[in-house]
């Protein structure tokens, strides 16, 4: 791949775990789970101009896991794209998150409005009810019924309405 000078490493993993629960009331049950993981790290440039980036994927089923060549190519493309990057001047700028980070941000917000975390005092939003926690105009509704069903839209309150934390979620 043009621009890539080294591969720092690559990995592949398979995991199978079995969980079994037995209770004093006579309940007993269990299940098992499997997962597969593949990753690669590429380095572009030389000397002080070296840049590093990575690619990784995880799946339950092997057939759904991308080929190792795809993961290595993506890591190389990402590392090569960093060649010549520079630190921006100090200032206020809009932030664009890489998809690897962006897809977890809403999950962190929903974890922070979890009523159990609020009650324990472990949430970074514990004292934020009614304050702005998102960009103006953005609302988030957790939809446990799935796919935005009309019933859920009527019955599920928004965790954040017009950028403000409006309710805590209790997870059973």
TORPA-4810 file (N, C-alpha, C, O; in nm, 3 decimals):
<nodes>
NODE_1_0.085_-0.117_0.000_0.000_0.000_0.000_0.089_0.123_0.000_0.178_0.135_0.085_X
NODE_2_0.069_0.216_-0.093_0.150_0.338_-0.098_0.139_0.418_0.031_0.029_0.441_0.083_X
NODE_3_0.254_0.461_0.082_0.258_0.541_0.204_0.280_0.462_0.331_0.324_0.519_0.431_X
NODE_4_0.250_0.334_0.330_0.267_0.252_0.450_0.409_0.200_0.454_0.456_0.137_0.360_X
NODE_5_0.479_0.227_0.566_0.617_0.184_0.579_0.634_0.058_0.663_0.731_-0.015_0.646_X
NODE_6_0.539_0.031_0.753_0.550_-0.085_0.841_0.412_-0.131_0.885_0.314_-0.057_0.879_X
NODE_7_0.409_-0.253_0.931_0.292_-0.304_1.002_0.335_-0.325_1.146_0.429_-0.401_1.172_X
NODE_8_0.268_-0.260_1.237_0.305_-0.275_1.378_0.261_-0.410_1.431_0.328_-0.470_1.515_X
NODE_9_0.148_-0.457_1.383_0.100_-0.585_1.430_-0.037_-0.617_1.376_-0.104_-0.533_1.314_X
NODE_10_-0.077_-0.740_1.400_-0.210_-0.785_1.360_-0.249_-0.894_1.458_-0.164_-0.959_1.518_X
NODE_11_-0.379_-0.912_1.474_-0.425_-1.018_1.565_-0.556_-1.074_1.516_-0.632_-1.009_1.445_X
NODE_12_-0.581_-1.196_1.557_-0.708_-1.262_1.532_-0.740_-1.341_1.658_-0.650_-1.398_1.720_X
NODE_13_-0.865_-1.346_1.695_-0.903_-1.416_1.818_-1.039_-1.481_1.803_-1.124_-1.435_1.727_X
NODE_14_-1.057_-1.587_1.876_-1.185_-1.657_1.886_-1.214_-1.674_2.035_-1.124_-1.705_2.113_X
NODE_15_-1.338_-1.654_2.073_-1.374_-1.670_2.212_-1.505_-1.747_2.222_-1.599_-1.722_2.147_X
NODE_16_-1.508_-1.842_2.314_-1.633_-1.912_2.346_-1.646_-1.912_2.497_-1.553_-1.951_2.568_X
NODE_17_-1.759_-1.868_2.544_-1.781_-1.866_2.688_-1.918_-1.927_2.717_-2.014_-1.910_2.642_X
NODE_18_-1.922_-1.997_2.828_-2.046_-2.059_2.872_-2.082_-1.999_3.008_-1.997_-1.988_3.096_X
NODE_19_-2.206_-1.962_3.022_-2.256_-1.903_3.146_-2.366_-1.994_3.198_-2.457_-2.032_3.125_X
NODE_20_-2.355_-2.028_3.325_-2.459_-2.110_3.387_-2.495_-2.047_3.520_-2.407_-2.007_3.596_X
NODE_21_-2.623_-2.038_3.547_-2.671_-1.975_3.670_-2.758_-2.076_3.745_-2.845_-2.141_3.687_X
NODE_22_-2.732_-2.088_3.875_-2.816_-2.171_3.961_-2.852_-2.087_4.083_-2.766_-2.021_4.141_X
NODE_23_-2.979_-2.090_4.121_-3.025_-2.010_4.235_-3.082_-2.101_4.344_-3.117_-2.216_4.318_X
NODE_24_-3.089_-2.048_4.464_-3.139_-2.125_4.577_-3.287_-2.160_4.563_-3.336_-2.247_4.634_X
NODE_25_-3.359_-2.093_4.474_-3.501_-2.124_4.454_-3.522_-2.239_4.356_-3.636_-2.270_4.320_X
NODE_26_-3.414_-2.300_4.311_-3.424_-2.413_4.220_-3.403_-2.379_4.074_-3.393_-2.469_3.991_X
NODE_27_-3.397_-2.250_4.042_-3.375_-2.212_3.903_-3.235_-2.254_3.860_-3.139_-2.238_3.935_X
NODE_28_-3.226_-2.306_3.742_-3.096_-2.336_3.682_-3.109_-2.316_3.532_-3.208_-2.356_3.472_X
NODE_29_-3.011_-2.256_3.474_-3.013_-2.232_3.330_-2.879_-2.180_3.283_-2.796_-2.136_3.362_X
NODE_30_-2.859_-2.187_3.154_-2.732_-2.140_3.102_-2.738_-2.118_2.952_-2.836_-2.154_2.887_X
NODE_31_-2.634_-2.061_2.901_-2.622_-2.035_2.759_-2.473_-2.017_2.727_-2.390_-2.002_2.816_X
NODE_32_-2.442_-2.019_2.599_-2.303_-1.995_2.558_-2.302_-1.890_2.447_-2.401_-1.870_2.377_X
NODE_33_-2.189_-1.826_2.434_-2.169_-1.722_2.333_-2.032_-1.742_2.268_-1.938_-1.791_2.331_X
NODE_34_-2.024_-1.704_2.143_-1.895_-1.706_2.074_-1.872_-1.569_2.012_-1.966_-1.494_1.989_X
NODE_35_-1.747_-1.538_1.987_-1.714_-1.416_1.916_-1.581_-1.434_1.845_-1.498_-1.516_1.885_X
NODE_36_-1.562_-1.358_1.740_-1.439_-1.357_1.663_-1.394_-1.213_1.649_-1.476_-1.121_1.645_X
NODE_37_-1.264_-1.193_1.641_-1.207_-1.058_1.633_-1.086_-1.062_1.541_-1.009_-1.159_1.541_X
NODE_38_-1.068_-0.956_1.463_-0.950_-0.943_1.379_-0.909_-0.796_1.378_-0.994_-0.708_1.375_X
NODE_39_-0.778_-0.770_1.382_-0.731_-0.632_1.383_-0.594_-0.620_1.317_-0.523_-0.719_1.301_X
NODE_40_-0.559_-0.499_1.278_-0.428_-0.469_1.220_-0.391_-0.325_1.252_-0.478_-0.239_1.263_X
NODE_41_-0.261_-0.301_1.268_-0.209_-0.167_1.292_-0.102_-0.140_1.187_-0.011_-0.220_1.169_X
NODE_42_-0.114_-0.028_1.116_-0.019_0.010_1.011_0.050_0.140_1.049_-0.006_0.224_1.120_X
NODE_43_0.172_0.157_1.000_0.250_0.279_1.023_0.289_0.336_0.887_0.336_0.264_0.799_X
NODE_44_0.268_0.466_0.873_0.306_0.535_0.750_0.418_0.632_0.780_0.439_0.669_0.896_X
NODE_45_0.490_0.673_0.678_0.597_0.772_0.694_0.723_0.714_0.756_0.733_0.594_0.780_X
NODE_46_0.819_0.803_0.781_0.949_0.765_0.837_0.990_0.862_0.946_0.946_0.978_0.946_X
NODE_47_1.072_0.819_1.038_1.129_0.905_1.141_1.023_0.978_1.221_0.926_0.918_1.267_X
NODE_48_1.042_1.111_1.238_0.949_1.192_1.316_0.816_1.214_1.244_0.720_1.261_1.304_X
NODE_49_0.810_1.180_1.116_0.687_1.196_1.039_0.601_1.070_1.038_0.506_1.061_0.961_X
NODE_50_0.635_0.973_1.123_0.558_0.849_1.125_0.420_0.871_1.187_0.405_0.945_1.284_X
NODE_51_0.322_0.805_1.129_0.184_0.808_1.179_0.133_0.665_1.189_0.173_0.579_1.111_X
NODE_52_0.046_0.640_1.285_-0.005_0.506_1.307_-0.157_0.510_1.310_-0.216_0.606_1.359_X
NODE_53_-0.219_0.406_1.256_-0.364_0.391_1.268_-0.398_0.243_1.263_-0.312_0.159_1.236_X
NODE_54_-0.522_0.213_1.288_-0.563_0.074_1.302_-0.700_0.049_1.241_-0.772_0.142_1.205_X
NODE_55_-0.732_-0.078_1.231_-0.866_-0.122_1.191_-0.894_-0.251_1.265_-0.804_-0.332_1.285_X
NODE_56_-1.017_-0.271_1.305_-1.054_-0.392_1.379_-1.203_-0.419_1.359_-1.282_-0.327_1.340_X
NODE_57_-1.239_-0.544_1.363_-1.379_-0.584_1.353_-1.403_-0.702_1.445_-1.314_-0.784_1.467_X
NODE_58_-1.524_-0.710_1.498_-1.568_-0.820_1.584_-1.702_-0.869_1.535_-1.787_-0.789_1.497_X
NODE_59_-1.722_-0.998_1.535_-1.849_-1.055_1.492_-1.878_-1.181_1.574_-1.788_-1.243_1.631_X
NODE_60_-2.004_-1.216_1.578_-2.045_-1.341_1.642_-2.017_-1.458_1.548_-1.966_-1.562_1.591_X
NODE_61_-2.048_-1.441_1.420_-2.034_-1.548_1.322_-1.912_-1.524_1.234_-1.892_-1.412_1.186_X
NODE_62_-1.833_-1.627_1.212_-1.712_-1.618_1.129_-1.744_-1.570_0.988_-1.668_-1.492_0.931_X
NODE_63_-1.854_-1.615_0.932_-1.891_-1.578_0.796_-1.914_-1.427_0.782_-1.901_-1.373_0.673_X
NODE_64_-1.948_-1.359_0.892_-1.972_-1.216_0.889_-1.846_-1.132_0.907_-1.849_-1.011_0.885_X
NODE_65_-1.736_-1.196_0.946_-1.611_-1.123_0.972_-1.542_-1.089_0.839_-1.525_-1.177_0.755_X
NODE_66_-1.502_-0.963_0.821_-1.431_-0.927_0.697_-1.299_-1.004_0.686_-1.244_-1.049_0.786_X
NODE_67_-1.250_-1.019_0.564_-1.124_-1.088_0.541_-1.008_-1.009_0.601_-1.015_-0.887_0.613_X
NODE_68_-0.902_-1.079_0.640_-0.783_-1.015_0.697_-0.726_-0.910_0.601_-0.679_-0.806_0.646_X
NODE_69_-0.731_-0.936_0.471_-0.680_-0.840_0.372_-0.758_-0.709_0.378_-0.699_-0.601_0.365_X
NODE_70_-0.889_-0.716_0.399_-0.971_-0.594_0.409_-0.933_-0.513_0.531_-0.923_-0.390_0.524_X
NODE_71_-0.911_-0.580_0.643_-0.874_-0.511_0.767_-0.736_-0.448_0.752_-0.717_-0.333_0.793_X
NODE_72_-0.640_-0.520_0.695_-0.506_-0.466_0.675_-0.507_-0.348_0.579_-0.436_-0.249_0.600_X
NODE_73_-0.585_-0.358_0.474_-0.596_-0.249_0.376_-0.656_-0.125_0.441_-0.606_-0.014_0.420_X
NODE_74_-0.761_-0.142_0.518_-0.823_-0.028_0.585_-0.727_0.038_0.684_-0.719_0.160_0.690_X
NODE_75_-0.654_-0.042_0.761_-0.554_0.014_0.854_-0.448_0.091_0.776_-0.408_0.200_0.818_X
NODE_76_-0.404_0.038_0.664_-0.304_0.106_0.581_-0.357_0.235_0.522_-0.287_0.336_0.520_X
NODE_77_-0.480_0.233_0.473_-0.540_0.355_0.418_-0.553_0.463_0.525_-0.526_0.580_0.499_X
NODE_78_-0.594_0.424_0.642_-0.608_0.521_0.751_-0.472_0.579_0.792_-0.461_0.700_0.816_X
NODE_79_-0.370_0.495_0.800_-0.237_0.543_0.837_-0.182_0.634_0.727_-0.124_0.739_0.757_X
NODE_80_-0.199_0.595_0.602_-0.149_0.676_0.490_-0.220_0.812_0.484_-0.160_0.912_0.447_X
NODE_81_-0.346_0.815_0.520_-0.423_0.941_0.519_-0.371_1.040_0.622_-0.396_1.160_0.611_X
NODE_82_-0.299_0.991_0.722_-0.245_1.078_0.827_-0.113_1.144_0.788_-0.066_1.234_0.858_X
NODE_83_-0.052_1.101_0.679_0.076_1.159_0.637_0.060_1.309_0.616_-0.032_1.355_0.549_X
NODE_84_0.151_1.383_0.676_0.147_1.529_0.662_0.048_1.598_0.754_0.027_1.718_0.741_X
NODE_85_-0.013_1.524_0.846_-0.109_1.588_0.937_-0.035_1.687_1.027_0.085_1.672_1.053_X
NODE_86_-0.106_1.785_1.072_-0.044_1.887_1.158_-0.141_1.928_1.266_-0.262_1.912_1.252_X
NODE_87_-0.086_1.982_1.372_-0.166_2.029_1.484_-0.232_2.160_1.445_-0.164_2.250_1.395_X
NODE_88_-0.364_2.173_1.467_-0.432_2.299_1.432_-0.398_2.408_1.534_-0.356_2.379_1.646_X
NODE_89_-0.417_2.533_1.496_-0.396_2.640_1.592_-0.502_2.633_1.702_-0.607_2.570_1.685_X
NODE_90_-0.474_2.697_1.813_-0.570_2.701_1.922_-0.693_2.778_1.877_-0.681_2.882_1.813_X
NODE_91_-0.811_2.727_1.911_-0.934_2.796_1.873_-1.055_2.708_1.896_-1.042_2.594_1.941_X
NODE_92_-1.170_2.760_1.866_-1.295_2.685_1.876_-1.332_2.636_1.737_-1.348_2.716_1.644_X
NODE_93_-1.344_2.505_1.722_-1.372_2.445_1.593_-1.481_2.340_1.608_-1.495_2.280_1.715_X
NODE_94_-1.559_2.316_1.503_-1.652_2.203_1.507_-1.570_2.074_1.511_-1.461_2.066_1.454_X
NODE_95_-1.621_1.974_1.578_-1.549_1.848_1.592_-1.618_1.742_1.507_-1.739_1.723_1.516_X
NODE_96_-1.541_1.673_1.427_-1.590_1.559_1.350_-1.525_1.434_1.410_-1.403_1.422_1.410_X
NODE_97_-1.607_1.342_1.460_-1.555_1.221_1.521_-1.542_1.111_1.417_-1.628_1.096_1.330_X
NODE_98_-1.435_1.036_1.426_-1.416_0.918_1.344_-1.528_0.819_1.378_-1.573_0.814_1.492_X
NODE_99_-1.573_0.742_1.280_-1.683_0.649_1.303_-1.654_0.551_1.415_-1.747_0.502_1.480_X
NODE_100_-1.526_0.521_1.440_-1.492_0.428_1.548_-1.525_0.486_1.684_-1.548_0.411_1.779_X
NODE_101_-1.527_0.616_1.696_-1.558_0.682_1.822_-1.705_0.727_1.822_-1.774_0.710_1.922_X
NODE_102_-1.750_0.782_1.711_-1.884_0.840_1.704_-1.993_0.741_1.741_-2.090_0.777_1.807_X
NODE_103_-1.979_0.616_1.699_-2.086_0.520_1.725_-2.100_0.484_1.872_-2.200_0.422_1.910_X
NODE_104_-2.004_0.521_1.957_-2.016_0.491_2.099_-2.065_0.609_2.181_-2.101_0.592_2.298_X
NODE_105_-2.069_0.728_2.124_-2.104_0.847_2.203_-2.245_0.843_2.259_-2.266_0.877_2.376_X
NODE_106_-2.343_0.801_2.180_-2.481_0.795_2.229_-2.493_0.688_2.337_-2.568_0.706_2.433_X
NODE_107_-2.420_0.579_2.323_-2.420_0.476_2.427_-2.370_0.529_2.560_-2.424_0.494_2.665_X
NODE_108_-2.268_0.614_2.557_-2.217_0.675_2.681_-2.322_0.768_2.741_-2.338_0.773_2.863_X
NODE_109_-2.392_0.841_2.657_-2.498_0.929_2.706_-2.609_0.848_2.771_-2.656_0.883_2.880_X
NODE_110_-2.653_0.741_2.705_-2.761_0.659_2.761_-2.718_0.591_2.891_-2.799_0.576_2.982_X
NODE_111_-2.592_0.550_2.900_-2.542_0.493_3.025_-2.542_0.598_3.136_-2.567_0.566_3.252_X
NODE_112_-2.514_0.723_3.099_-2.509_0.831_3.198_-2.647_0.869_3.250_-2.658_0.920_3.362_X
NODE_113_-2.754_0.848_3.171_-2.889_0.880_3.219_-2.958_0.758_3.281_-3.077_0.762_3.310_X
NODE_114_-2.883_0.650_3.301_-2.935_0.530_3.364_-2.963_0.562_3.511_-2.874_0.607_3.583_X
NODE_115_-3.085_0.538_3.556_-3.125_0.569_3.693_-3.040_0.502_3.798_-3.015_0.560_3.904_X
NODE_116_-2.993_0.379_3.772_-2.908_0.311_3.869_-2.776_0.385_3.888_-2.728_0.399_4.000_X
NODE_117_-2.717_0.432_3.777_-2.592_0.508_3.787_-2.615_0.641_3.859_-2.528_0.687_3.934_X
NODE_118_-2.730_0.702_3.836_-2.763_0.827_3.904_-2.776_0.801_4.054_-2.721_0.876_4.135_X
NODE_119_-2.847_0.695_4.091_-2.869_0.663_4.232_-2.737_0.631_4.303_-2.719_0.667_4.420_X
NODE_120_-2.644_0.564_4.234_-2.514_0.533_4.293_-2.423_0.655_4.297_-2.322_0.655_4.368_X
NODE_121_-2.458_0.759_4.220_-2.373_0.878_4.213_-2.254_0.860_4.121_-2.159_0.938_4.128_X
NODE_122_-2.258_0.758_4.033_-2.143_0.730_3.947_-2.156_0.788_3.807_-2.066_0.773_3.726_X
NODE_123_-2.267_0.854_3.778_-2.288_0.911_3.645_-2.233_1.052_3.636_-2.246_1.131_3.730_X
NODE_124_-2.172_1.084_3.523_-2.124_1.221_3.503_-2.241_1.318_3.483_-2.220_1.439_3.482_X
NODE_125_-2.363_1.266_3.468_-2.481_1.351_3.453_-2.566_1.357_3.581_-2.680_1.404_3.576_X
NODE_126_-2.515_1.310_3.692_-2.596_1.298_3.814_-2.662_1.428_3.859_-2.770_1.425_3.918_X
NODE_127_-2.599_1.542_3.833_-2.656_1.671_3.874_-2.700_1.754_3.754_-2.711_1.876_3.764_X
NODE_128_-2.725_1.689_3.638_-2.748_1.763_3.515_-2.893_1.768_3.467_-2.919_1.818_3.358_X
NODE_129_-2.987_1.717_3.546_-3.126_1.717_3.500_-3.170_1.860_3.469_-3.161_1.948_3.555_X
NODE_130_-3.216_1.883_3.347_-3.260_2.015_3.304_-3.151_2.101_3.244_-3.180_2.211_3.196_X
NODE_131_-3.026_2.055_3.245_-2.918_2.135_3.186_-2.885_2.086_3.046_-2.916_1.972_3.011_X
NODE_132_-2.822_2.171_2.967_-2.787_2.135_2.830_-2.671_2.037_2.830_-2.565_2.066_2.886_X
NODE_133_-2.691_1.920_2.767_-2.588_1.818_2.759_-2.556_1.779_2.614_-2.462_1.703_2.590_X
NODE_134_-2.632_1.830_2.520_-2.613_1.803_2.378_-2.618_1.934_2.300_-2.661_2.036_2.354_X
NODE_135_-2.574_1.930_2.175_-2.588_2.051_2.093_-2.734_2.095_2.083_-2.825_2.012_2.086_X
NODE_136_-2.756_2.225_2.073_-2.891_2.280_2.067_-2.973_2.214_1.957_-2.924_2.194_1.846_X
NODE_137_-3.097_2.179_1.990_-3.188_2.122_1.892_-3.182_1.972_1.877_-3.264_1.915_1.804_X
NODE_138_-3.089_1.904_1.944_-3.077_1.759_1.931_-3.153_1.690_2.044_-3.139_1.728_2.160_X
NODE_139_-3.233_1.589_2.008_-3.308_1.510_2.107_-3.272_1.364_2.090_-3.242_1.320_1.979_X
NODE_140_-3.274_1.288_2.200_-3.244_1.145_2.196_-3.354_1.072_2.271_-3.386_1.108_2.384_X
NODE_141_-3.411_0.971_2.208_-3.511_0.887_2.274_-3.464_0.744_2.266_-3.441_0.692_2.157_X
NODE_142_-3.450_0.678_2.380_-3.418_0.536_2.383_-3.544_0.460_2.349_-3.648_0.483_2.411_X
NODE_143_-3.538_0.371_2.252_-3.657_0.303_2.202_-3.643_0.152_2.223_-3.605_0.082_2.130_X
NODE_144_-3.674_0.102_2.342_-3.657_-0.041_2.367_-3.750_-0.129_2.285_-3.723_-0.248_2.269_X
NODE_145_-3.859_-0.073_2.232_-3.950_-0.151_2.148_-3.891_-0.175_2.010_-3.936_-0.265_1.938_X
NODE_146_-3.791_-0.098_1.973_-3.720_-0.119_1.848_-3.778_-0.047_1.729_-3.900_-0.032_1.717_X
NODE_147_-3.693_-0.003_1.643_-3.726_0.050_1.512_-3.827_0.163_1.513_-3.901_0.179_1.416_X
NODE_148_-3.833_0.242_1.617_-3.918_0.361_1.618_-4.066_0.333_1.606_-4.137_0.405_1.536_X
NODE_149_-4.115_0.230_1.672_-4.256_0.198_1.661_-4.343_0.312_1.712_-4.301_0.388_1.799_X
NODE_150_-4.463_0.324_1.659_-4.554_0.432_1.698_-4.590_0.423_1.845_-4.600_0.526_1.912_X
NODE_151_-4.610_0.302_1.898_-4.644_0.286_2.040_-4.531_0.335_2.128_-4.555_0.403_2.228_X
NODE_152_-4.406_0.303_2.092_-4.292_0.347_2.171_-4.278_0.499_2.164_-4.241_0.562_2.263_X
NODE_153_-4.306_0.556_2.049_-4.294_0.702_2.033_-4.391_0.774_2.126_-4.361_0.882_2.176_X
NODE_154_-4.507_0.714_2.150_-4.605_0.776_2.239_-4.572_0.752_2.386_-4.598_0.838_2.470_X
NODE_155_-4.514_0.634_2.418_-4.500_0.597_2.559_-4.359_0.615_2.614_-4.343_0.617_2.736_X
NODE_156_-4.258_0.628_2.531_-4.121_0.638_2.579_-4.079_0.784_2.587_-4.071_0.851_2.485_X
NODE_157_-4.051_0.835_2.709_-4.006_0.974_2.719_-3.866_0.990_2.662_-3.788_0.895_2.660_X
NODE_158_-3.835_1.109_2.618_-3.702_1.135_2.565_-3.603_1.151_2.679_-3.632_1.221_2.776_X
NODE_159_-3.487_1.087_2.666_-3.381_1.104_2.766_-3.327_1.246_2.758_-3.294_1.307_2.859_X
NODE_160_-3.319_1.297_2.636_-3.272_1.435_2.615_-3.365_1.500_2.515_-3.381_1.450_2.403_X
NODE_161_-3.426_1.610_2.552_-3.517_1.682_2.465_-3.460_1.821_2.441_-3.428_1.893_2.535_X
NODE_162_-3.449_1.857_2.314_-3.393_1.987_2.276_-3.263_2.014_2.349_-3.242_2.122_2.403_X
NODE_163_-3.175_1.914_2.350_-3.039_1.919_2.403_-3.028_1.914_2.554_-2.917_1.916_2.607_X
NODE_164_-3.140_1.908_2.627_-3.136_1.908_2.774_-3.172_1.770_2.829_-3.261_1.703_2.777_X
NODE_165_-3.101_1.728_2.935_-3.133_1.602_3.002_-3.271_1.618_3.067_-3.290_1.707_3.149_X
NODE_166_-3.367_1.531_3.030_-3.504_1.548_3.079_-3.553_1.435_3.168_-3.652_1.453_3.240_X
NODE_167_-3.489_1.320_3.166_-3.534_1.211_3.252_-3.422_1.110_3.271_-3.327_1.105_3.194_X
NODE_168_-3.435_1.030_3.376_-3.341_0.921_3.401_-3.408_0.792_3.356_-3.531_0.782_3.360_X
NODE_169_-3.333_0.694_3.314_-3.384_0.567_3.264_-3.363_0.460_3.370_-3.254_0.451_3.427_X
NODE_170_-3.461_0.381_3.397_-3.444_0.266_3.485_-3.435_0.143_3.398_-3.525_0.115_3.319_X
NODE_171_-3.327_0.068_3.412_-3.305_-0.053_3.333_-3.333_-0.173_3.423_-3.272_-0.186_3.529_X
NODE_172_-3.424_-0.259_3.380_-3.460_-0.376_3.461_-3.381_-0.496_3.417_-3.397_-0.605_3.473_X
</nodes>
